[in-house]
Amino acid sequence: MEDIKLDGLQFMGENLRDKVKYCGEGVKLYPLCKMIHPSTAELDDHCQIMDYAFIDSGESLKLGKYSTVTWHCIIKGGAKTIIGDRDYGFYNVGNGYGIFLLDQIKGIIEVFDDKKTSKILFSPEMRNAPQYVMCIDEAKDDLGYEPEYSYLEMLQDMKKERELGRF
């Protein structure tokens, strides 16, 4: 059987472990997390990067002890980025507001379906997924964090990065 080569896998999941500048003890890299410029990233002890997290380490990135980058999070660290470098607790980063599942689906179609042929099929017998909005007040107060992307802008940025071959 012929080997299949898929570009970009070297920057995903466990394949990142030996490519980052520093990888501490107990770091968990979920299979579908992705990172570009991993050689500038420091992942401190027991931090984790979950599936569908997209990280550009930029000039440098430090993910502090016990920090978690959750699903569908984009970190575009064009300069120096430090996340969760403190002795206790954690920071929530996101945009601070929720978005309905239907609006998420419409956004995906708008950005990724160039021909606009996708159809939304409703299944009322299926339960809707719960939605959570994380409080980002501590990140704002302690780090001066301010969200830069709306949901639609995040999707547009993901599409651009994909077209550039980085994700």
C-alpha positions as CSV (number, residue, x, y, z in Angstrom):
1,M,0.0,0.0,0.0
2,E,1.3,3.4,-0.9
3,D,2.0,5.9,1.9
4,I,-0.2,8.9,2.0
5,K,1.3,12.3,2.9
6,L,-0.9,14.9,4.4
7,D,0.7,18.3,4.7
8,G,0.3,20.1,8.0
9,L,0.0,17.0,10.3
10,Q,3.5,17.8,11.6
11,F,2.0,20.8,13.4
12,M,-0.9,18.9,15.0
13,G,-1.4,17.2,18.3
14,E,1.3,15.1,19.8
15,N,3.5,15.9,16.7
16,L,4.0,19.3,18.3
17,R,5.7,18.0,21.4
18,D,9.2,17.8,20.0
19,K,8.8,21.0,17.9
20,V,8.1,23.5,20.6
21,K,10.8,25.5,22.4
22,Y,9.8,23.9,25.8
23,C,7.3,21.3,26.7
24,G,6.8,20.8,30.4
25,E,5.6,17.8,32.4
26,G,2.1,16.5,31.9
27,V,1.3,18.7,28.9
28,K,-1.7,17.4,27.0
29,L,-1.9,18.0,23.2
30,Y,-5.3,16.9,21.8
31,P,-5.1,15.3,18.3
32,L,-6.8,18.1,16.4
33,C,-5.0,21.1,18.0
34,K,-2.8,23.0,15.5
35,M,0.1,25.4,15.8
36,I,2.3,27.3,13.4
37,H,5.7,28.6,14.5
38,P,5.9,26.0,17.3
39,S,9.6,26.6,17.8
40,T,8.8,29.9,19.6
41,A,6.2,28.3,22.0
42,E,6.8,27.3,25.6
43,L,4.2,25.0,27.1
44,D,4.5,24.9,30.9
45,D,3.7,22.0,33.2
46,H,0.2,20.4,33.0
47,C,-1.2,22.9,30.4
48,Q,-3.4,21.6,27.6
49,I,-4.4,22.5,24.1
50,M,-7.7,21.1,23.0
51,D,-9.1,20.0,19.6
52,Y,-9.8,22.8,17.1
53,A,-7.6,25.3,18.9
54,F,-5.5,27.1,16.3
55,I,-2.4,28.9,17.5
56,D,0.1,31.1,15.8
57,S,3.0,31.4,18.2
58,G,4.4,34.4,16.5
59,E,7.5,35.9,18.0
60,S,6.9,34.0,21.3
61,L,4.1,32.3,23.2
62,K,4.1,31.1,26.8
63,L,1.2,29.0,28.0
64,G,1.5,28.9,31.8
65,K,1.1,26.1,34.3
66,Y,-2.3,24.4,34.3
67,S,-3.6,26.7,31.5
68,T,-6.1,25.4,29.0
69,V,-6.7,26.6,25.4
70,T,-10.2,25.3,24.7
71,W,-12.1,24.2,21.6
72,H,-12.6,26.6,18.7
73,C,-10.1,29.1,20.1
74,I,-7.7,31.1,17.9
75,I,-4.6,32.7,19.3
76,K,-2.9,34.8,16.7
77,G,0.3,35.9,18.6
78,G,2.0,38.2,16.2
79,A,4.2,39.5,19.0
80,K,4.9,38.1,22.5
81,T,1.9,36.3,24.0
82,I,1.7,35.1,27.6
83,I,-1.3,33.1,28.8
84,G,-2.0,32.1,32.4
85,D,1.4,32.6,33.9
86,R,0.2,32.9,37.5
87,D,0.2,30.7,40.6
88,Y,-3.5,29.8,40.7
89,G,-6.7,29.7,38.7
90,F,-7.1,30.3,35.0
91,Y,-8.1,32.9,32.5
92,N,-11.0,32.5,30.1
93,V,-10.4,34.1,26.7
94,G,-13.0,34.4,24.1
95,N,-15.2,37.2,23.0
96,G,-17.5,37.2,26.0
97,Y,-20.8,36.6,24.2
98,G,-22.7,33.6,23.0
99,I,-23.8,32.7,19.5
100,F,-26.8,30.5,18.6
101,L,-26.0,27.1,17.0
102,L,-28.0,28.1,13.9
103,D,-26.0,31.3,13.6
104,Q,-22.8,29.3,13.8
105,I,-23.9,27.1,11.0
106,K,-25.0,30.0,8.8
107,G,-21.5,31.6,9.4
108,I,-19.7,28.4,8.4
109,I,-21.8,28.3,5.2
110,E,-21.3,32.0,4.5
111,V,-17.5,31.8,4.8
112,F,-16.6,28.3,3.6
113,D,-19.3,27.5,1.0
114,D,-18.2,29.6,-1.9
115,K,-20.9,28.3,-4.2
116,K,-23.6,28.7,-1.4
117,T,-25.0,25.2,-2.1
118,S,-25.1,23.9,1.5
119,K,-28.5,23.4,3.0
120,I,-29.4,23.4,6.6
121,L,-31.3,20.3,7.7
122,F,-33.2,20.6,10.9
123,S,-33.7,17.5,13.2
124,P,-36.2,18.6,15.9
125,E,-35.9,15.1,17.5
126,M,-32.3,15.9,18.3
127,R,-31.4,17.9,21.4
128,N,-29.5,21.2,20.8
129,A,-26.1,21.5,22.3
130,P,-25.8,23.6,25.4
131,Q,-24.0,26.9,24.9
132,Y,-21.8,28.5,27.5
133,V,-20.4,32.0,27.7
134,M,-17.2,32.3,29.7
135,C,-16.6,35.3,31.8
136,I,-13.5,37.1,30.5
137,D,-13.4,39.9,33.2
138,E,-10.2,38.6,34.9
139,A,-8.4,38.4,31.6
140,K,-9.5,42.0,30.9
141,D,-8.6,43.2,34.3
142,D,-5.3,41.4,34.8
143,L,-4.0,41.2,31.2
144,G,-5.7,44.1,29.5
145,Y,-7.2,41.6,27.2
146,E,-9.7,42.8,24.6
147,P,-11.4,40.5,22.1
148,E,-10.5,41.4,18.5
149,Y,-12.6,38.9,16.5
150,S,-16.3,38.4,16.1
151,Y,-17.4,34.8,15.3
152,L,-17.6,35.6,11.6
153,E,-14.2,37.3,11.6
154,M,-12.7,34.3,13.3
155,L,-14.1,32.0,10.5
156,Q,-12.8,34.4,7.8
157,D,-9.3,34.3,9.5
158,M,-9.4,30.5,9.7
159,K,-10.3,30.3,6.0
160,K,-7.4,32.7,5.1
161,E,-4.9,30.7,7.2
162,R,-6.1,27.5,5.5
163,E,-5.7,29.0,2.0
164,L,-2.2,30.1,3.0
165,G,-1.5,26.4,3.8
166,R,-0.7,27.1,7.5
167,F,-3.6,25.2,9.0
